[in-house]
Amino acid sequence: MKRLLPFLLVVLSVAFLAGCATTPLGKPYHVTAYKPHNPGAVRVKVSTSTQHIYVMEGDRCLMAVQGCVGENGATPLGHFSVINKIRSKRSGTFGFTSSGQPADAHKGQSVAVGYPMGFWVEFAPAYGFHEGFVWSIPRTHGCIRLHKEAAARLFALTKIGTPVDIATTQPEDATVGKSVQRLDQRNDPDPPASTLMSEHYFQDPPGQLLIEQ
């Protein structure tokens, strides 16, 4: 066991820096997403009660994942469409000073490098999907956070104009929703500030993003 310990520490460190969460069974968290046959037919559906995000092409499910929506109903309900996409989006309010110390603009602190909100897919002014910690309960200010495995794939599946439907429930909750893998990252520590401040943080997760089917 002592001989294996250094190797295990290296593996865990690599997984941590790559943004890989683990399931309750200890297996790496991975998302499967399928390439659409007709990208113009793709639609994103969000169920705020289950926090599930479904990317559909007609009746075909391309991806179904858990996200994290706004607490106290902060995520708007209704019919929207993708209006902007920024792969390397950063917060203008929360982040770090030039020396790597936490910074909060609400407290009068200067934010030199914003906290990463990678794979930003905006569906209404100041509201969007982006990479971030996923809780099992609503916890955002209104945006919809996704694990990096899912955020990168949602970014690849959508384009400007892709419809986004957000409702309390969706029909898919009773079908594909039953197999959505649950995720709770509330106790996961932040990566080091140097990692979060680096442009390398916005790299795609390992593996093929979209699978042919």
N, C-alpha and C positions, 0 to 999 in steps of 0.2 A: 504494500500500500504506500509505503514511504517513497518508493521509486516512482509510483504513478502520480504522486501529489504535484510535483512541478509541472508535469504534462497537463494535468487537469486544470491547473491554474492558468496556463497559457490558453487552453481551449476556451475557458470561461471568459478570459479577458478579451479574446478576439470576438466572441459572441456578443459581449457587452458593448464593445466599441462599434460593432456593426449594427447595433440597435435591435438585436434579437431578443425578444422576450421568451419566456418559457411557460408552458402550460402547467397546470397543477401536477401533471404526471412527470414533469421535468423534461419534456421533449421540446425542442426548439419550435417556436411559433412560425408557421409558414402559411401563406395564403395562395390558393390556386385561382387563377383568373384566365378566362378563355378569350381568344381573339374574336372580335365580332365578324360576321360575314358581311354585314352592312353597317359601317360605323355611323351612318346617318340615322339608323333606327335605334341607337342606344339611348336608354333613359335611366336616370338614377332615381331610386325611390328610398325614402328614409322613413322609418317608423320610430317616432320618439319614445313610445312606450316600451319598446324592446331595445332601442338604440341600435337597431339593425340597419345596415345599408345594403340595398340590393341594386346591382347594375344589371339591367335587363335589356334584351334585344327581342322585342315582342314577348313571347312566352318563354324564351330561352334565358336562363340565368347565367350570366357571365361571371359574376362574383357576388358572394354573400358573406358579409363580415359584421362584426360588432364594432361600433364606434362609441363616441362619447358626446352627447348632446348637451345643450345648455340647461343649467339648473333653473328651477322655478319658471319653466316655460320660455326661457330666453331665446331658444332657436325658433325662428319664425315658421309658421305653417303656411302652406299654399303651393302654388305652381310657379316655378322659377326657371331660369336657364343659365347655363354657364356664361359669365360675362368677362372673365379674365382668368388667366393661368400664369403662375410664376413658380418656376421650379425651385428657386433659391430664395424664397420669401423670408424676411425677418421682421420681427416685431419692432415697432417704433416706440413702444412704451416700456417693455421689459427687456432686460439684457445685461450687458456687462460694460464696465468702464474700460478704458484702454489698457489698464493693468490687469484686467480679468476679474475684477470684483463685481458682485451682483449690483445691478443698477435698476432703479424704478423711477420713471419719469414723473409718476404721481407724487413722489416724495421730493421732487426737485433735483433728482440726480440725473446727470448727463449720461445718456445711453450711447456709447461709442459703437458697440456691436450688438444688434438686436438678437433676442432669443430666436433660434431657428423655428420656422413654421413651414417646413419644406413641402413641396408638391402642392402648393396653394391652388385650389380650384374654387373661384369665387362665384357664388350664385345670386348674391344680392350685395349692394354696397356695404362693405365691411364685414360681410358674412361669407364664410367659405369652409371647405374641407381642407384639412392640413394635417401633417404628421405631428404627433404629440402623444403624451401618456393617455392611455385609455383606462377609464374607471368603469366599474360595473354599475355605477349610478351616474345620473347626469351631473356634470361638474364644470362645464365651460361657461364662458360669458355669452355664448350664443353660436359660436362656430362649432363645427363638427370635427372632432379629433379622430385620427385613425393611426393605428400602428404603422410604422414605416413600410412594412410588408404590404399593407393594404393601400396606403396613401400613394405610393409610387405606381401601383397598378391602376388605381382610380384615375390618376393623372394621365396614364397611357390610354385609358379607355374613353376618356372624354375629350371634347373639343369645344370651342366657342359655339354656343347655341344648343349644346346638349340639354334636353329638358331635365329638370330636377323637381320631383314631387315630394313634399314633406307633409306628413300627416301623423296623427296620433297612432294610427295602425295602418298596416298595409295587408292586402290579401296574402302576400308571400309569408307573412308571419306564421300562418297555419300550415305552410308547405315547406319550402326550403329553409324557412326560419328556424325550424326545429333542429336542424343540423348545424347551425352556426356555432362555431367554437367560441366559448366564453373566454373573456380576457379581463384581468384586473391588475393594472400596473401601479396602483396607488402607493405601494410601498417600495417601488423600484427607485433606486437612487439616480440622480442626474449623472450623466457622463461628466468627465472633467471639463472645466470651463474652456480649456485649450481646445478640446474636441468640439464643443458646441460653437466656438468662435471660428473654427476652420471652415473654409469653403468645401473641403473634402467631406464634410458632414452630409452634404446633399447628394452623395453618390447613390445610385440605385442599390437596392438590396441584392445579394448574390442570387444568381440563377436567372432563368428566362422569365420575363415579366408576364407575357401573354402566351398561352399555349394554343396551338392549332387544334381544332376539334371538328 
